[in-house]
Amino acid sequence: MYNVTVVGLGLIGGSMAKAAKGFRDCRVYGIDTDLSVVAKAAEDGVIVNTAVNEREIVAKSDLIIVALYAKATVDFILNNQKYMKSGAVIADVCGVKTPVVYPVEAELRKDLYFVGCHPMAGRELSGYANSLGNMFCRCNFIIAATPATKRPGVEIMEEFARHIGAANIINTTPEDHDEMIAYTSQLMHVVAVALCDNEHIEKSAMYSAGSLRDCTRVAILNEELWSELFTLNKKSLTKLIDEMCASLQRIREAVDAGDKERLKTIMRGATAAKRRFLNN
């Protein structure tokens, strides 16, 4: 019997545990510091264990998916690797890769397989109660490998990604992942926070036709998680914030000067870029 363990049964981990059902005819185990969550997942039939004995669960696991915050992910893997059976595959699903992949690879036992992953899916809500078994259907599943990443582990995670419904599997490096995620995800959250960090938000409900709601969709944040993601990826994120500030300044200058032709040029460029994005 193949054993899959999900560590951290929040929104992503809970959804991973639900989606894992049927993978290699596996049994799914769950580990969480909140024992009520473990009990609920067992009651739901998502996991087979009704209590947490990390050492015993880890020791029997063929695939361990760690769905914790970045620093906690590194700590869990390195602190528990002595209990893992030879040949086990360990994957993380954090929103940053460089601060996780390299510290783990530097100290991981050579007979274990570690793969840095990031399924591009989520919800505005959090916690196990909001997890979904179909969360990852049609998602993009990123695998961030290094020269030290062993192919058998990658193959298992590619198989798992297909099982949970991923539409695309993207193989890249931790560095490229973090640079792109800074733009596609983290910067979007920065913009949403900035828009809500404005007194106009308090009286805007009757003045919005939908644009404000769309632009601030991701502004309700888990501040513990996102502050860690922002600071761990600060090099890429601060560069992009600077670029956005420069773009806003160009628009501001054109508005202030009443320069409609310059504004039209900027808008045409943005429109063309968006159309190319939609066609990809």
N, C-alpha and C positions, 0 to 999 in steps of 0.2 A: 504493500500500500504506500502510495506517495503522500508525503505529509507537507502541507503548506502552512506556514505560520505568518500571521500579520501582526506586527508590533505597532501599537497605537491605533485604537479603533475609533478615531474621529471621523470626520466627513470622508476624507480620502481613504484612510485605512479601513473604515467600515465598509465603504463601497468596494474596495479591493477584496475584502473577505467575502462579500456577497457575490462579486463577479467571479471569484476563483472557483466556485462550485462547478464540479465536473471536469476541472483541469486534471488530466491524467488520472481520472477516477480518484481524486485525492480526498483526504481528510483535512479540514481547515481548522487550525488552532488560532486563538487570539490571545494577545498579551496587552494589558492596559493597566495603568496605575489606578484607575477608577474601577474598583471591583464590581460596582453596580452596572457598569457598561459591559463588562465581561459576562455577567449574569444575564443581562438583557440579550446580548448576542447569542448566548447559548440557548436561551428561551426561544428566540426567533429561529433557531436551527441553523444559524449562520456559521457557528463554530461548534466543535464537539466537546471542548473542555468547559467545565462549569466553575473552575477556579484557576488561579495563576500560580504555577510552579515554573518559573522561568527556566531554571536549569534543566528540568526534565523535558519541557516542551522544546527548547532549543536543541537538545541532544538528539531528538528524534526527527528533526526537521530536514527535509530535502531542499526546500526553498523557503527562505526567510525574507519577507518584504517589510522593510522598516519605514513606517509612515510617521516619523517624529520630526520635530524641529531639527535644523541642520546640526547644531552642536550636540544635541541629545542623540542624534543618529550615530555620529562618530563614537560617542561614548558608549552607546549600547553595543555596537558591533565589536569594538575593541575590548570592552570589558567582558563580553560573553563569548568571544571566539574560542576560548579554551574548552567550552562545553560543546561546540559544534562538531558534527561528525564530518569526517573527511569526505570531500567531494560536494559538500553542501554549497548551494548557490545563495548568495546574499545580495539583495537589491535595495537601494534606497529610492524614494520617490520625492525627494526634496525639490524645492523651487530654485535652488542654486546647486552647482555641481563642483566647481573648483575647490571650495572650502570643505567639501565632504570627500570627494573621490581621492584626492591625493593624500590626505592624512590617513584614510583607511588603508589605501594600497601600501603606504609606507610601513605599516605595522601588522598587516594581516598575515596569518599563517599561509604558507605557500600551497597547502593542499585544499584551500577554500577558493571559491570563485565569487568575486565581487563585481557587480555591474551597477553603474550609476544610471538611473532612469528618471524620467519625468513625463507622466501622462498628462497631456494638456486638457484638463477637464476640471470643473469645479462648479460651485453654486455660491450664491450670496449668503446662504445659511451655513452653519457649522455644526459639528458634533455628530455622533453616531446616529442620533434620532433623525437626522436629515440625509443620511447616506442612502445611496441607490445602487441596486445591482446592475443597472444599465448606464451608470454614470459615464463609462468609458466607451460606449458605443459611438463609433464614427470619430473618435478622438485621434489626434496626432500623438504618437508615443515616441518620445525621444530617448535614445540610448547614447550616453556620453562616454565613449571609450577612450582609453589611453593605450600606449604601447604595452603596458603591463596587464591590460584587461584580457582575460583568457577567453578564447572563442567558445568553448563549451558553455560557459555562463551566459554569453551573449545569445547563443542559440536557444537556450532555455527561456530567456526573457523575450526573445522574438516570438517564440511559440506562445508564451503566456500573453503577450500583447495581442496576438491574433485571437486568442481564446476570449479575452475580455471585450473584444469588439473593435479594436483599434483600426481605423481606416488607413492610416499611414504609419510606418515605422521609419523614423529618421535617425540615421547613425551619424554622430558628429563627435566633437571633442568637448571636454568640460569648458574650455575657454570660449569656444564659439557658442555653446549653449548659453553661458552666462551673459555674453554680449547681446545675443538676440533676445533673450528673455528680459533683459533690462529694458529693451525697447517695447516688445510686444505685450508685456505684462506689468513690470514694475513701474515703468513710466506712466502707464495708463492709470495705475493706482495713485501715483503722485499727482497727476492732473486732477483726478476726481477729488482727492483730499484738498487740493488747493482751491478748487471751485467751491467746496463746502466750507472752507476756512474763510468765509466772507459773510458779512452781516446780511447781505441781500438774500441769502438762502432762507432766512427766517420768514420773509414776507413774499416769497416767490411763487407759492402754490397756485395762485389765481392768475399768474402772468406767464405760465409756461405751457406751450403746446406739445411738449414732449422732448425737446432738445436737452433741457437741463436734466431730466430724468435719465435720458440715454447716456449723457456724458458723466453722470455721477453714479452710475449703476454699481460700481465696485467700491464706492466710498465707505460702505459699512464694513469695517476691517477688524480682524483679530490683530490688535496692536502688538501683542507679544510676537506673533509670527512674522508680521510684515516689517516691523522695525528690525528684526534680525535679518530677514532677507535683504532689506535695503542696505544695511551696514556691511553685511558680508559681501555684497556685490557693489560696493561703493565706487570702485574705479570706473566700471562701465556705466553705472547709473548717474553719477555726477557729470560725466562727460555728456550724456544725453540730456540731462537737465540744462546744462550750459548751452547745448545746441538749440533746445526749445526756447530758452530765454532769448537767444540771438534771433530766432525766427519771429518771436513775439515782438521784439524790438523793431525789426524791419517793418512789420505790419503796423506797429504803433506810429512809427515815423511817417509812413505813408498816409495813415489816417489823419495824423496831426497836420500834415502838409496839404491835406485835401487832394492828394495825388491819386485820382481814380485809376489812371492808366497803370501806375505801379501796382495798385491793389489788384487790378484785373490780371496782370501778369502773374502775380503770386497765386491768385485763385486758380488761374488756368493750369499752372504747374501742379498745384495740389490736386485738382480734379483729374488731370492726366495720370498722376501717380496712383490715386485711388482706383481709377479704372483698371490700371495695370494690375494692381493688387487683387481686384475682384476677378480678373481673368486668369489668375494663376491657379 
